[in-house]
Amino acid sequence: MSASPATAAVPRAMSPGLIVLVLSLLLGLQPVTTDLYLPALPAITQGFGATMPQAQLTLTALLLAFGMSQMVWGPLSDRFGRRPVLLGGTLLYVLASVGSTFAATMDQLIVWRTLQGVAMGAGVMCARAVVRDLYAPTEGARIMSKGLTGLGVIACASAPVGGLLAELLGWRMALMALAVFGAVTLAVLVWRFEETLVQKNPRALQPLTLLRTWGQIVRHPTFWAFTLLSATSYGGLFTFLAASSFVFTGVLGLSKTAYGLAMFSMSLSYIVGTFACRRLLPRLGVRKTVALAGACTLTAGTTMGVLALFGVQSVAAIMGPVYLFMVGHGVHQPCGQSGAVGPFPQAAGAASAVSGFLMMVSAFFMGGWLGKSLAASPDSVQPLTNGMWFWSALIALTAWTLVQRFGEVKSAPERVTSEATT
């Protein structure tokens, strides 16, 4: 089956600029939900009298729910379309954000954050599926990089805004900001977003069809090459997100505002990576671009890890390598996310869901390890640096082996994909 662009199916109101805006908002749900509250996380922990593992659970439970929910949202979107799933999921996100703002205990906050993760799954999963609905895989990587540039801009603002809100108005206002962002996203979807799925699959929710579709997906080597690339790259980012607020404010003594600015500068380097991705893809192709980014990633992780082993504990010793890591991340994510769904034009929702689920499972287990490591070594940066070093090695290994061997995106066999739409 050829993977020709479906741009002719795009409604007239959905201009290319609007598509990129929608992608940026939907993908931006993830950094807003994770980054914006991070500067306030130590204050939240102290305010509730909670433990370090409980604090980490506000992030890891969210991400596990985010990953698992995509396994439901994906088939739902293949059956009923992207628009109803997006509207329902975004509305749930707003309600959960309001609930988290007024949580009375840490346990209640964890519950509301879990619901946020469920709702966030609809937005991020559909964003990846929309790209496959409208574009062939190679062009999809470029469009995804534009959407992820928008994500980078949102991430740039998230941590500084969260730090200022927590510093000036208290940590509850940092949580309320998530509800505001969700409401803005919902308004854009209601007024301007139009359905992108041309042919709905009436059998998408039938158990036999689901099993057949998932089996087709997990047997495809290209899916695994790009899913592992995006999962390991996100694992490195998650390690930094989950540990950095405690390391920078607790070990290195930064204020909430200064920490927010450090996160801002990190996001700028990510934006540089997405721009580099768009420049390199037409010249080098996906495989060479990913291999080059893998070298940047491994250099960053190794430098950070070695400095920490020699007792160098400073903001510069961490942030310098992080900037280089984020440039590589800006290449790996658009290539990985678009490449994983590329072979499945008739099951993009399901493929996006499985890929997203595997990404979040890896982050969940890493979060459990980080919670214990931070509690055991409260005065050390090594839980952060060793974690990022570990993921950097896996990223480079994936980029230099699996992507090189299976990185050419080919559609799944005609016989199997046609069964999914019968």
N, C-alpha and C positions, 0 to 999 in steps of 0.2 A: 504494500500500500504506500503510495507516495505521500509525503508530508508537505504538501503545498500549502502556502499561506491561505488563511481563510479571511483575509482582510475585506473581501467583498461582502462578507456577512456582517460587518460592523455597521450598526445603525448610524445614520448620518449625524445624530447628535453626539455620538461617541467619537470625537476627533482624537487624533493621536496625542495631543496635549492632555485631553481629559483622561485618556486611558492611563497615561503616565501618572497623572495626579491621583487617580483612583488606586493604582498600584502602590504609589508612595504612601497613601493613607492606610491602606490595608496592611502592607508590609510593616509600616511604621507602628502599628499596634504593638508589635513585639518589643522594640526598644523603649517605647513609652511605658509599657507595663513593667519592664524589667529595670530600665535605667533610671527613670524619673524618681522612683522611690528609694533608690540605693543610698543617696546621701542621708536620707532620714532613717535608714534601717537601724543603725546603732541607737538612735533616740527612741525608735519604736520598741526595740528590744528592752531598753532601760525602762521605758514608760510602762510596759506591761509586766516588768520583772521577769522576763523570759530568759531562757538559756540560749546559747549559741546554736545548738542543733535546731531548736524551735524557730529561731530567726531564719536559718537556712531553709527550713521547711516552707516558709512563705514564698520562696522562689522555686524550690525543687518540686513542691506539690503543684504549683501553677504549671510548671513545664511538663510534668508527667500528665496532668489533665489535658494540657494543650496537645501533647502528642497522641494520647489515646482518643481524644474526641475527633481527631481528623479521620480516624478509621470509620467513624459514623458520618461525619459531614461529607466526606468524599463521595460515597455511594449516594447519599441524599442529593448532592448537587448534580451527579450524573443522571439521577432519576427525575428531579423536579426543576433543575436549572440552577445557575449560580445566583441569580437575583434573590429568590425567596430565602435561600440559605444565608446569604449575606445580610439581608434585612433582619431576619430572626436572630442571627448570631450577634450582630452589632447591638441590637436592642438589649439582649441579655448581658452584653458587656457593660453597657451603661448602668443597668440595674445592679450588677455585681460590684461595679466601682463605687456606686453610692453606698451600698451595703458595707464595703470594706472601710469606707471613710468613718462610719459610725460604729464600727466593731467595738465591743466592750471588753473583750479579752483577746489574747493571742490566738486561742483556739478558734474563736469566731473569725478573726482575720484570716486564718489559714483556710477556713471553709469558703469565705468570700473570694479569696485569691484563687482557690481551686476552680470556682465557677467562672472567674475571669479567664482562666486558662482554657476551660471548655469553650467559652464564647470566642476567645481569640483564635482558636483553631479554625473556626469558620472563615474568618477574614483572611488569614495567611494562606490556608489551603486553597481557597477560591482564587486568590491572587495568582498563584502558580498555575492553576487550571485555566484561568482566563488567558494567560499568555499563550498556553498551548492551543486554546480555542482559536486564537486569532493569528498566530504566527508559526512558521516552520521553525525547527529547532535552532538553526544557526542564527536567524534573525531574532528568535525568542531570547537567546542569550544576551543580545545587544539591548533589546527592550527591557529585559529583566535588570540589566545593569543600570538603565536609566531609573527604573523604579527603586532600585537599591541605592542609587545616588540620593533620591528623595528620602529614603529611609535614613541615610547617613546624615542628611540635614536635620531631620527630626531627632535623631540620636544626639546630634551636636547640642540641640537646645534642651533635651530632656534632663540630663544630669545638672547643668547649671540652674535651670528653672526649679528642679526639685530641691537643689541645695538652698537657693534663695527662699523658696516657700517654706522649707523646714526651718531655716534660720530666722525668718521674719514672722511667719504666721503659725508655725508649728507643723508637726509631721502629718496631721490629718488633712491639711490643705494640700500637701503633696499628693496624697491619695485622691483627693477630690479632683485634682487636675486631670487624672485619668478619665473620670466621668465626662469632663468637658471635651477632651479630645475625642472620646467615643461618640458624643452627641454631634460634634462637627462632622465626623466621618459618616454617621448615620444620615445626617441631612444631605450630604453630597450624594450618597447612594440613592436616597428616596427621590431626589429631584433630577439627577442626571444619568445614573447608571442604567444601562439597558442590557437585556439578556444577551450573552455571547455564545451560549451553547445552542448550536443550530439544530442538532438532532438529539433529543432526550432519549434515554434508554429506559423503557418501561419495565425492564427486567432487572434493573441495577440492584434492587434490594432483595431479590430472591436469593435464598441461601446458596443454591447450586451455582447461580451466576456469580455471586460474590466469591465463592471458593475458586471457581474457574478463573475469574479475573485476577484475583490475588496470586493464584498459582502462576499464571502467565507473567505477572509482574516480577515475582521473586525469582523466576527462572531466567530472567533476561540479564546477561552479564553487563550490558551498558547501564542498566538501572543500578546495579550494585556498585559499579565504578564511580558513578557520579553521586549516588547517595552517600557512599562512604566518604567521598571528598567533602561534601557539604556537611556531613555529620561530624567528622573529625575537626573540620574548620570551626564549626559552631561549638564543639566541645572546648576548644581553646578559648574562644570568646567567652563562653559561659564561665569557665574557670576564672577568668579575669573579673567578670561582672560579679560573681558570687563572693569572691574573696577580697576584691579591691577596697571596698568601703571600710572593712575592718583593718586591712593592712595599712592603707594610707592615713586613715584618721586615728587608728589605735596604735599602730607600730611606728609610723613615720610622723605622726603629729599634725597632719594637715587639718585645716578647718573644713566644714561642710562646703563652703563656697569654693575654696581652693581645690577640693576634691572634684567638685562639679566642673571647674575649669580644666582639670586634668582629663576628665572624661570628654569634655568638649574637644580638646585638642586630639584625643584619640579618634574621635569620630571624623575629624577633618582628614586624618590620614586614610581612613576607610574610604572617604569620598574620592581621594586621590587614586586609590586602588580601583574604584569603579570606572573612573575616567580612563585609567591606563588599560583596563580590560577592553573597553570599547575601541581604543586605538590599536591594541595588539591583535585582537581577534581577526580583523581582515588581513593583517600582514602575516601573522604566524599560524593562524588556525587555533583551534581549541587545545589540542594536545600540547603544542610547544608553549602556548601561553600559560597553561596550567603548570607545566614543568618549571618554567621560569619563576612563577609565583611560589612554587614549592621550595625553590632554593632560598627565596627571601624568608619564607616561613621558618625553615630549619635554622637558618642563620640567626634569626631573631630569638627563637626558643633556646638554642644552645648558648647564645651570649648571655641571656637572662639567667639561665640555670647555672652557668659556670661562675658568673659574678656573685650570685648568692652563695654558692658553695665556698667561695673564698672570703665570705663574710662582708661583702659589699651590700649594705642595706641603705639605699637612698632612692629618692623619687626618680632621679635621672637614670639610675641603673636599671630601673624597671620600665620607665616610660620610653626611653630610647628604643629598646628592642620591641616594645609594644607597637610603636609607630610602624616599624617595618613589618611586624606580624599583621597589622591591620591593612597594609597595602596588599599583602598576599590574600587576606580575607576578602578584600574587595574584588578580587579575581575569582577566587574559588567559589564564592556563593552564587553569583549569577550563572557561572558555567555549570556548577553542580546542580542547582535547583532546576534550571531549564533542561539540562541533559538528562536528569532522572525521569522526567515525564515525556521527553521527546519521542521515545519509541511507541507511545500509547495515545495516539490522537483521539481514539474513541473511548478511552478510559482515563482521561487526564485527571479527573477528580480522584479516582481510586489510587492512581499512581502517586499523585501529590500527597495523598493521605498516608500511604505506606512509607514514603520517603520522610515525611514530617514526623511520623510516629517513631521511626528509628532514630532520627536526630534527637528527639526529646528523651527517649529512653537512655541514650548515652549520657545526656546532660543530667538526668535524674540520678544515675548511679554516681556520677562525678560529684554531684552536690552532696550526696551522703558521705562520701569520702572527705570532702572539703570541710563539712561541719565538724567531723571528728578531728581532723588535722588542725584546724584553726583553734579548737578548744584545747588540744594537747600542746600546741606551740603558739601561745598568744602573743609572744614577743618576737616572732620570726616571720620573715617574708617567704620562707621556703615552701609553705603549702601552695602559695600562688605560683612561684617561679618553677617549682618542680612539676606542678600540674600542667603549666603551659609548655614546658619542655617536652613532656610526655606527648601531648597532643601534636606539637610541631613535628615530632619524629613520625607520627602516624600520618599526618597530612602529607609530608614529603614522600613517604613510602607509597601512599595511595596515588599521588600525582605522578610518580615516576614509574609505577608498575601497572596498576589496573587501568588508569585513564589512558596510558600509552597503548595498551593492548586492546581495550574495548571502548575507546573514546569516540569512535565514529557512530553517530546516532542513526540507527536504522529502525524503521517502524516494525512492530511485532508482526508475525505472520498474518496474512489476510484472513485465513480460515478462523483463527482464534478471535481476532478483533471483531470480525463480522458476527460471530456468535454472541458477543456481548451486546450487540445492538438489535438483535432479531426480536 
